[in-house]
Amino acid sequence: MTAQAPIQAESETGGGTWRFPANRPLRLDSGATLAPLEIAYKTYGRLNDERTNAILVCHALTGDQHLASTHPVTGKPGWWDRFVGPGKPLDPDRHFIICSNVIGGCMGSTGPASIDPATGEPYGLKFPVITIADMVRAQAMLIEAMGIETLFAAIGGSMGGMQVQQWAADYPEKLFSAVIIAAAARHSAQNIAFHEVGRQAIMADPNWMSGAYLTAGVRPEKGLAVARMAAHITYLSEAALQRKFGRELQRDGLSWGFDADFQVESYLRHQGASFVDRFDANSYLYITRALDYFDLAARHGGVLAEAFMKARHVRFCVLSFSSDWLYPTAESRDIVRALNGAGCRTSFAEIATDKGHDAFFLDEPLLDQTLRGFLGAQAQARGLA
């Protein structure tokens, strides 16, 4: 392969965009290929001489590679900044931490907003449909290009947890351990339904223009904002919404109209408005479709345990949240049963919290303790402690 030199090991924070030439295409489940391919990534810490301390963190639907770095668009801290740093569970003094933007994304990796080399214009809807397996295939290309044969750990929550499962199914020889947080082995009908509402909101926006809005110089901001608002409700629990907002009003008295009378309405509108500044509408369509297509057991005769049969040496930790109704604990238990059925070494914990699905982004001490403990035990097992 003629690409960039292997990852630097000198700076504490690195990254950029890894460019794979046209003769190294990414082959997709749909039968299409992507070439040339670009993968945007960030790294934290140093890769040791043995190249055995690498941790891949897989991001969720609306995440990106800015795991613990200031986001260049919003100016906010990285989405898992509370977990990454000296003395934290993901410690750059001990680990080489990698996070890449998934293909189909909009923060530098090849996606629908990228330029189609065949036309010189943004792909738009000419971008091929992608899957979680395609995302992982691209990540595996990046890890190989970095000269890393085996990851110390792959970690992810929500869609990131789906990617970790796909890693275990497709590249078990490249994993030492795996952490699956608040995820499922396939998307339920309810999950698909919520995503379809969001997609229809985007496509109903007159500025969507059949996906060619970038060429026209417009953006379907209203539709994307509504999609974000609908999805964000699923990330929270009823108890969390009630605790944060209840029926509190924005101002004294009712407006007797359709302004945001209630604080929860204002909150959702803010979530929608801020989201459109950092995310691409077509990326939202493609990534939600990839989630809907995810069914890890499907290519293994419908038997989930079969997907993990070659991962018996991998050490798994599966975590769920008691108030998560997007990916409820029952779905994490299904993963655990399948791992046990495959003979994998597996630990499981349901964390009691009323914060809902988004608890893995929030201050949840038991999650910190569990992740720190699991990674510490695996470091000892691999001789990294």
JOPECOR-V259289 format. One record per helix or strand of 3 or more residues. SS is the DSSP state (2 for helix, 1 for strand). FROM is the first residue (numbers start at 1). LEN is the number of residues. If there is no record, write none. Layout:
ss:from:len
SS:FROM:LEN
SS:FROM:LEN
//
This chain:
ss:from:len
1:13:8
1:37:8
1:54:5
2:81:3
1:96:5
2:124:3
2:132:14
1:153:5
2:159:12
2:172:3
1:177:5
2:189:16
2:209:3
2:213:4
2:221:15
2:238:7
2:263:13
2:281:13
2:298:3
2:304:4
2:309:3
1:315:7
2:329:13
1:345:7
2:357:5
2:365:17
//
